[in-house]
Amino acid sequence: MTMSVTGAVHPNGGGAQAGAQEPAARASGLFGGDRLEWMPPAALWVITAALIVAHQGTVLTLAFPVLATATGVWLYFRSPARYVGFMWWTWFLSPEVRRLADYGKGGFTPTSLIQIAPLAVTMISALSLLRYYPVLAQRRGLPVLLILGGIGYAFIVGVVASGPLAATYDLANWIYPVLIGFHIMANTRQYPQYRDTIVNTFIWGMLVMGAYGVVQFFIMPPWDAMWMIGSNMNSQGDPVPFGVRVFSTMNSSGPFAFAMMGAMVFVMAAQHRFRWVAGALGFLSFALSLVRSTWGGWVIALLIQLMKSNNRVRVRIVASGVLLAGLCVPLLAVGPVAERMQARLDTLVNLRDDQSYAARNEFYANFAKTAFTDVTGEGLGATGASTKLSSDSGELGKYGSFDSGVMNIPFVLGWPGTLLYLAGTLWLLARAVRASFALREDRYASACLSLALAIFAMLVFTNSLVGTGGLLLFSSVFSILSAAHWQKAQRAALRRAAMQRSTPEAPH
């Protein structure tokens, strides 16, 4: 096994040859690569910081989505792998940019164009569907066709039932995780670069968001407090020090916990010099988010990693867990932090007094028949934040808060859409599991498998196939498939090289 400068491990000893064929070894730091690749994203964040310092919130609100989209297009064509890294950074940081812009303007705004930026950057990956459409006709592309077919059916129903605006917004939320995954699979030859970029992005992201999450809990910046009050985020606790459920730079504690869960799984695949500092801060903020479903998902992911790994890697995972616990448990066991943690942990063993658990049980009991017997489905736009767009008042609709992915999928997609969507998703998961047996030495592929299976198991609590959870799941599954194809190509290249060396030259 060989190691790139980023610390990600190249499987099967193919690193030296891969280094000659791919620019993976350049993916270091926040962006990596040559100057033309890191300058546009660096310029975006410098301009953003300058406008924040100058209190130019109105200008920032207009400029940020335009500059972010332009940067995304540039990176998509210039460096497809680093485009994925930049895409993740927009999801990580855009909500905080929006809050700082509002603070600079002097007041909370219910809607902001900055919210469009991460979605617009992610949807650029739809170009890969057009550029590499022949892949859809191949065996590896058939599951994608099934998933797109199920979403397409629900979109048609949603346009009729909820209106084109709500259905289109919800369409983007359902489809962009699949598009990013397809983009990764379509660029199989650059798999080492994608692997290194994604691992580095999450390590640095965990460092930045973990540190800010700790600051948020102990200090509560005024712009975050203003946003919590203005958006009526009662589920996030109180906008005061020691009273908030940490959401760091993201919109709420749920997506933030998903991001930290992914980062803490990927840290096992990294050799980054800052990984333990990032891991300690990320673990602390992850715990203070108080999202029990992702706590459970992380435990599932670690158990899967232990089962799939060899003894040497098992020892490394256990040692990593002990080190993280040693760094973080003392901080979690004292003062107001301990009080918040103890109150949340008590709900895990005393479910009778857990209002959230009781409400979920009641929801399952009362709504299961409606969800599973709605043959045609309600269509896209019927649940979640998109219901605001089909309401005259701009408030969440009847099904704006939907806690179960198990019921959300059939309720929205109906029987035809659910059959197509889940058939494609389960097919991808099955192929990823089978491919993982040939990738035992690739720690990143192992991390991706454990993460994907854990997120799929979390469907009981939320629709983890869309949003941040969906991005993690589909990018992980397609990364495994990309790794398998890349490994086959490497082996074929080595065989050809061996045959050329063994073939005697013809006499002159």
C-alpha positions in Angstrom: 0.0 0.0 0.0 1.2 3.5 -0.8 0.3 6.8 0.6 -0.4 10.2 -1.2 0.7 13.5 0.3 -2.9 14.0 1.5 -2.7 11.0 3.7 -5.4 8.9 1.9 -4.2 5.4 1.2 -4.0 4.0 -2.3 -5.3 0.5 -2.4 -3.5 -2.6 -3.7 -0.1 -0.9 -4.1 -1.3 1.1 -7.1 -0.4 4.4 -5.7 2.9 4.9 -7.6 1.4 4.2 -11.0 -1.7 6.1 -10.1 0.4 9.1 -9.2 1.9 9.0 -12.7 -1.5 8.8 -14.3 -3.7 10.9 -12.1 -3.2 14.3 -10.4 -4.5 12.9 -7.1 -1.4 13.7 -5.2 -2.0 17.4 -5.7 -5.2 17.4 -3.7 -3.7 18.8 -0.5 -4.9 21.5 1.9 -8.3 23.1 1.6 -8.4 23.1 -2.2 -5.1 21.8 -3.6 -4.0 21.8 -7.2 -2.4 24.5 -9.3 -3.1 28.2 -8.9 -5.9 28.2 -11.4 -7.8 25.6 -9.4 -7.6 27.1 -6.0 -7.7 30.8 -6.8 -11.5 31.1 -7.7 -12.8 29.5 -4.5 -10.2 31.4 -2.4 -11.3 34.6 -4.1 -15.0 33.8 -3.3 -14.3 33.3 0.4 -12.0 36.4 0.6 -14.7 38.6 -1.0 -17.3 37.1 1.3 -15.2 37.8 4.4 -14.5 41.4 3.1 -18.2 42.1 2.6 -19.0 40.7 6.0 -16.4 42.9 7.7 -17.7 45.9 5.8 -21.3 45.1 6.9 -22.4 45.0 3.3 -25.2 42.4 3.9 -27.3 43.5 1.0 -24.4 43.3 -1.5 -23.4 39.9 -0.1 -26.9 38.5 -0.4 -26.9 39.3 -4.1 -23.2 38.6 -4.9 -22.6 35.3 -3.0 -25.0 33.0 -5.0 -23.7 34.4 -8.3 -20.0 34.1 -7.4 -20.5 30.7 -5.8 -22.3 29.3 -8.9 -19.7 30.8 -11.2 -16.9 29.2 -9.1 -18.8 25.9 -9.2 -19.0 26.0 -13.0 -15.3 26.8 -13.2 -14.3 24.0 -11.0 -16.7 21.5 -12.7 -14.9 21.9 -16.0 -11.4 22.6 -14.6 -11.2 20.0 -11.8 -14.3 17.8 -11.5 -13.1 16.3 -8.2 -12.4 19.6 -6.5 -15.8 20.7 -7.7 -17.3 18.1 -5.3 -15.1 19.4 -2.5 -16.3 23.0 -3.2 -19.9 21.8 -3.3 -19.5 20.4 0.2 -18.0 23.7 1.5 -21.0 25.6 0.2 -23.3 23.4 2.1 -21.1 23.7 5.2 -20.7 27.5 5.2 -23.6 29.1 3.2 -26.1 29.1 6.1 -23.6 31.0 8.3 -22.9 33.5 5.4 -26.7 34.1 5.2 -26.9 34.8 9.0 -23.9 37.2 8.9 -25.5 38.9 5.8 -28.7 39.4 7.8 -26.8 40.7 10.8 -24.9 43.1 8.5 -28.2 44.4 7.2 -29.5 44.9 10.7 -32.4 42.4 10.8 -33.6 38.9 10.1 -35.0 38.2 6.6 -37.4 35.2 6.2 -35.9 34.3 2.8 -32.5 34.9 1.4 -30.9 34.4 -2.0 -27.9 32.9 -0.3 -30.0 29.9 0.5 -30.0 29.1 -3.3 -26.1 29.0 -3.5 -25.4 25.4 -2.3 -28.4 24.1 -4.3 -27.3 25.8 -7.4 -23.7 24.7 -7.1 -24.8 21.1 -6.5 -27.2 21.1 -9.5 -24.3 21.9 -11.8 -23.6 18.1 -11.6 -26.7 17.6 -13.8 -24.3 18.4 -16.6 -22.7 15.1 -16.1 -26.0 13.4 -16.8 -25.9 15.0 -20.2 -22.2 14.7 -20.9 -22.0 11.0 -19.9 -25.5 9.8 -20.8 -24.1 6.6 -22.5 -23.2 5.4 -19.0 -27.0 5.2 -18.3 -27.2 2.5 -20.9 -24.6 0.4 -19.2 -25.2 -2.1 -16.4 -23.8 0.3 -13.8 -26.2 3.1 -14.9 -29.4 1.1 -14.8 -30.1 1.7 -11.1 -29.7 5.4 -11.7 -32.4 5.2 -14.4 -34.8 3.5 -12.0 -34.2 6.1 -9.3 -34.7 9.0 -11.8 -37.8 7.3 -13.1 -39.3 7.1 -9.6 -38.5 10.8 -8.9 -39.8 11.8 -12.3 -43.2 10.1 -11.6 -43.5 11.9 -8.3 -42.6 15.2 -9.9 -45.5 14.9 -12.4 -47.9 14.1 -9.6 -46.5 16.9 -7.5 -46.9 19.5 -10.2 -50.7 18.7 -10.4 -51.2 18.4 -6.6 -48.9 21.0 -5.1 -48.1 23.3 -8.0 -45.0 23.6 -10.2 -43.0 25.8 -7.8 -43.2 23.5 -4.7 -42.7 20.4 -6.9 -39.6 21.8 -8.6 -38.0 22.9 -5.3 -38.6 19.4 -3.9 -37.4 17.8 -7.1 -34.0 19.4 -6.6 -33.8 18.1 -3.0 -34.5 14.6 -4.1 -32.4 14.5 -7.2 -29.1 16.3 -6.4 -27.7 13.5 -4.2 -28.2 11.1 -7.1 -26.6 13.6 -9.6 -23.5 14.1 -7.4 -23.2 10.3 -7.1 -23.5 9.8 -10.9 -20.9 12.6 -11.4 -18.4 10.6 -9.2 -19.2 7.3 -11.0 -18.9 8.9 -14.5 -15.3 10.1 -13.6 -14.0 6.7 -12.5 -10.5 7.3 -13.8 -10.1 10.1 -11.4 -11.1 8.1 -8.3 -7.9 8.7 -6.3 -8.4 12.5 -6.7 -12.1 12.3 -5.7 -11.1 10.1 -2.6 -8.4 12.5 -1.5 -10.5 15.6 -2.1 -13.5 14.3 -0.2 -11.5 13.0 2.8 -9.6 16.4 3.0 -12.8 18.4 2.7 -14.4 16.6 5.6 -11.3 16.7 7.8 -10.9 20.5 7.3 -14.7 20.9 7.5 -14.8 19.0 10.8 -12.0 21.3 12.1 -13.8 24.5 11.1 -17.4 23.5 12.0 -16.4 21.7 15.2 -14.5 24.7 16.5 -17.3 27.1 15.6 -19.8 24.7 17.2 -17.9 24.9 20.5 -17.9 28.7 20.3 -21.6 28.7 19.5 -22.4 26.6 22.6 -20.3 28.5 25.0 -20.8 32.1 23.7 -23.8 32.1 21.2 -22.8 34.7 18.6 -25.5 37.4 18.2 -26.1 36.7 14.5 -26.9 33.1 15.3 -29.2 34.2 18.2 -31.0 36.6 15.9 -31.5 33.9 13.3 -32.9 31.4 15.9 -35.4 34.0 17.2 -36.4 35.2 13.7 -36.9 31.7 12.3 -38.7 30.4 15.4 -36.2 27.5 15.7 -37.6 26.3 19.0 -36.4 22.8 18.4 -32.8 24.0 18.5 -33.0 25.0 22.2 -32.6 28.5 23.5 -30.5 31.3 21.8 -28.3 31.7 24.9 -24.9 30.2 25.9 -25.2 26.6 27.2 -28.9 26.5 25.9 -28.5 25.7 22.2 -28.4 22.4 20.4 -25.3 23.1 18.4 -25.9 23.5 14.6 -22.5 25.3 14.0 -22.4 26.9 10.5 -25.3 24.9 9.1 -29.0 25.5 9.1 -30.0 23.2 12.0 -28.6 20.5 14.2 -29.9 17.7 12.0 -27.9 18.4 8.8 -24.9 19.5 11.0 -25.0 16.1 12.8 -25.1 14.3 9.5 -22.0 16.2 8.3 -20.1 15.5 11.5 -21.2 11.8 11.4 -19.7 11.5 8.0 -16.5 13.4 9.0 -16.0 11.1 12.0 -16.3 8.0 9.8 -14.0 9.4 7.1 -11.4 10.3 9.8 -10.7 6.6 10.0 -9.6 6.7 6.3 -7.2 9.6 6.7 -3.7 10.2 7.8 -4.1 14.0 8.0 -1.8 15.7 10.4 -4.7 17.6 12.0 -7.2 14.7 12.1 -7.1 14.3 15.9 -7.6 18.0 16.6 -10.4 18.1 14.1 -11.8 14.8 15.5 -11.9 16.1 19.1 -13.6 19.3 18.1 -16.0 17.5 15.8 -16.9 14.9 18.3 -17.6 17.5 21.0 -19.8 19.6 18.7 -21.5 16.4 17.4 -22.4 15.4 21.0 -23.7 18.9 21.7 -26.0 18.8 18.7 -28.1 16.3 20.8 -29.3 14.5 17.7 -29.8 10.9 18.9 -30.5 9.4 15.5 -27.1 10.4 14.2 -25.5 9.2 17.4 -27.0 5.8 16.7 -26.0 6.0 13.0 -22.4 6.7 13.9 -22.3 3.7 16.2 -23.8 1.5 13.5 -21.1 2.8 11.0 -18.3 2.0 13.5 -19.7 -1.5 14.1 -19.9 -2.2 10.3 -16.3 -0.9 9.9 -15.1 -3.3 12.6 -16.9 -6.2 11.0 -15.5 -5.5 7.5 -12.0 -4.7 8.5 -9.0 -6.9 9.2 -7.5 -7.2 12.7 -4.9 -4.5 12.1 -7.5 -2.0 11.0 -9.8 -3.1 13.9 -7.1 -2.2 16.4 -6.6 1.2 14.7 -10.4 1.9 14.9 -10.6 0.9 18.5 -7.4 2.9 19.3 -8.9 5.9 17.5 -12.1 5.6 19.5 -10.3 5.4 22.8 -8.2 8.5 21.8 -11.3 10.5 20.9 -13.0 9.5 24.1 -9.9 10.5 26.1 -9.9 13.9 24.5 -13.6 14.6 24.7 -15.2 12.8 27.7 -13.5 15.0 30.3 -15.0 18.1 28.5 -18.4 16.4 28.3 -18.5 15.4 31.9 -18.2 18.7 33.7 -20.4 21.8 34.2 -23.4 22.8 32.0 -22.1 20.5 29.2 -22.6 17.5 31.5 -26.1 18.6 32.4 -27.2 18.9 28.8 -25.6 15.6 27.9 -27.1 13.8 30.9 -30.6 15.1 30.2 -30.4 13.9 26.6 -28.8 10.5 27.5 -31.6 9.9 30.1 -34.1 9.9 27.3 -32.4 6.9 25.7 -33.1 4.8 28.7 -36.3 6.4 30.0 -38.4 6.4 26.8 -41.7 6.8 28.7 -40.9 10.4 29.5 -39.4 11.2 26.1 -41.9 13.5 24.3 -40.1 13.1 21.0 -40.3 9.3 21.2 -44.0 9.4 22.2 -44.8 11.8 19.3 -43.0 9.6 16.8 -44.9 6.5 18.0 -48.2 8.3 17.8 -47.3 9.5 14.3 -46.5 6.0 13.1 -49.7 4.6 14.6 -52.0 7.3 13.2 -50.4 7.9 9.8 -49.1 4.5 8.7 -52.3 3.5 7.0 -52.5 6.8 5.0 -48.8 6.6 3.9 -48.8 2.9 2.8 -52.3 2.9 1.1 -51.9 6.0 -1.0 -51.3 4.3 -4.3 -50.7 7.3 -6.5 -48.8 9.3 -3.9 -49.0 13.0 -3.0 -46.1 13.9 -5.2 -43.1 16.1 -4.7 -43.8 19.3 -2.8 -46.2 17.6 -0.4 -43.9 17.4 2.6 -41.0 19.4 4.1 -39.9 22.9 3.5 -41.3 22.9 0.0 -44.8 23.1 1.5 -44.1 26.8 2.1 -44.1 27.4 -1.6 -47.6 25.9 -2.0 -49.0 27.9 0.9 -50.5 31.4 0.5 -49.1 32.4 3.9 -45.6 31.2 3.3 -45.8 28.9 6.4 -45.1 25.2 6.5 -48.0 23.1 5.3 -49.8 20.3 7.0 -47.0 17.9 6.3 -44.1 20.4 6.7 -42.6 18.4 9.6 -42.2 14.7 8.6 -40.1 12.6 11.0 -40.2 9.2 9.2 -38.4 8.4 6.0 -40.1 5.0 6.0 -43.4 6.7 5.5 -42.3 9.8 3.7 -41.1 7.8 0.6 -44.3 5.9 -0.1 -46.5 8.9 0.8 -44.6 11.2 -1.6 -43.6 8.8 -4.4 -46.7 6.5 -4.3 -46.4 2.8 -5.2 -45.0 3.2 -8.7 -42.4 5.8 -7.7 -41.5 3.9 -4.5 -41.0 0.6 -6.4 -38.7 2.3 -9.0 -36.8 4.5 -6.4 -36.2 1.8 -3.8 -35.4 -0.8 -6.5 -32.6 1.4 -7.8 -31.3 2.4 -4.4 -31.2 -1.2 -3.0 -29.6 -2.4 -6.2 -26.8 0.2 -5.7 -26.4 -0.8 -2.1 -26.2 -4.5 -3.0 -23.6 -3.8 -5.6 -21.6 -1.7 -3.2 -21.6 -4.4 -0.6 -20.4 -7.0 -3.1 -17.7 -4.7 -4.5 -16.5 -3.9 -1.0 -15.1 -7.4 -0.6 -12.6 -6.7 -3.3 -11.6 -3.4 -1.7 -10.6 -4.5 1.8 -7.3 -2.6 1.7 -9.0 0.7 0.6 -10.0 2.3 4.0 -11.9 5.0 2.2 -14.2 2.5 0.5 -14.7 0.7 3.8 -15.7 4.0 5.4 -18.1 4.7 2.6 -19.8 1.4 2.9 -20.3 1.7 6.7 -21.6 5.3 6.2 -24.0 4.3 3.5 -25.5 1.4 5.3 -25.8 3.4 8.6 -27.6 6.3 6.8 -30.0 3.9 5.1 -30.8 2.3 8.5 -31.7 5.8 9.8 -34.7 5.9 7.5 -36.8 5.0 10.5 -36.2 8.4 12.0 -36.0 10.7 9.0 -35.8 10.7 5.2 -32.1 10.2 5.1 -32.1 9.7 1.3 -32.4 13.5 0.6 -30.5 16.5 1.8 -27.2 16.1 3.6 -27.9 12.5 4.4 -28.7 11.7 0.8 -25.5 13.4 -0.4 -23.5 11.3 2.0 -25.2 8.0 1.1 -25.2 8.3 -2.7 -21.7 9.8 -2.9 -20.5 7.0 -0.7 -22.2 4.2 -2.7 -21.0 5.6 -6.0 -17.5 6.1 -4.6 -17.3 2.4 -3.8 -18.5 1.5 -7.3 -16.0 4.0 -8.8 -13.2 2.4 -6.7 -14.0 -1.1 -7.9 -13.9 0.1 -11.6 -10.7 2.0 -11.0 -9.1 -1.0 -9.4 -10.0 -3.2 -12.3 -8.5 -0.7 -14.7 -5.3 -0.6 -12.7 -5.0 -4.3 -12.7 -5.6 -4.5 -16.4 -3.0 -1.8 -17.0 -0.5 -3.8 -14.9 -1.2 -7.0 -16.9 -0.7 -5.2 -20.1 2.6 -3.7 -18.9 3.7 -7.1 -17.8 2.9 -8.7 -21.1 4.8 -5.9 -22.9 7.8 -6.6 -20.8 7.7 -10.3 -21.3 7.2 -10.1 -25.1 10.6 -10.5 -26.8 11.5 -7.8 -29.3 11.5 -8.8 -33.0 15.0 -9.1 -34.5 16.1 -6.2 -36.7 
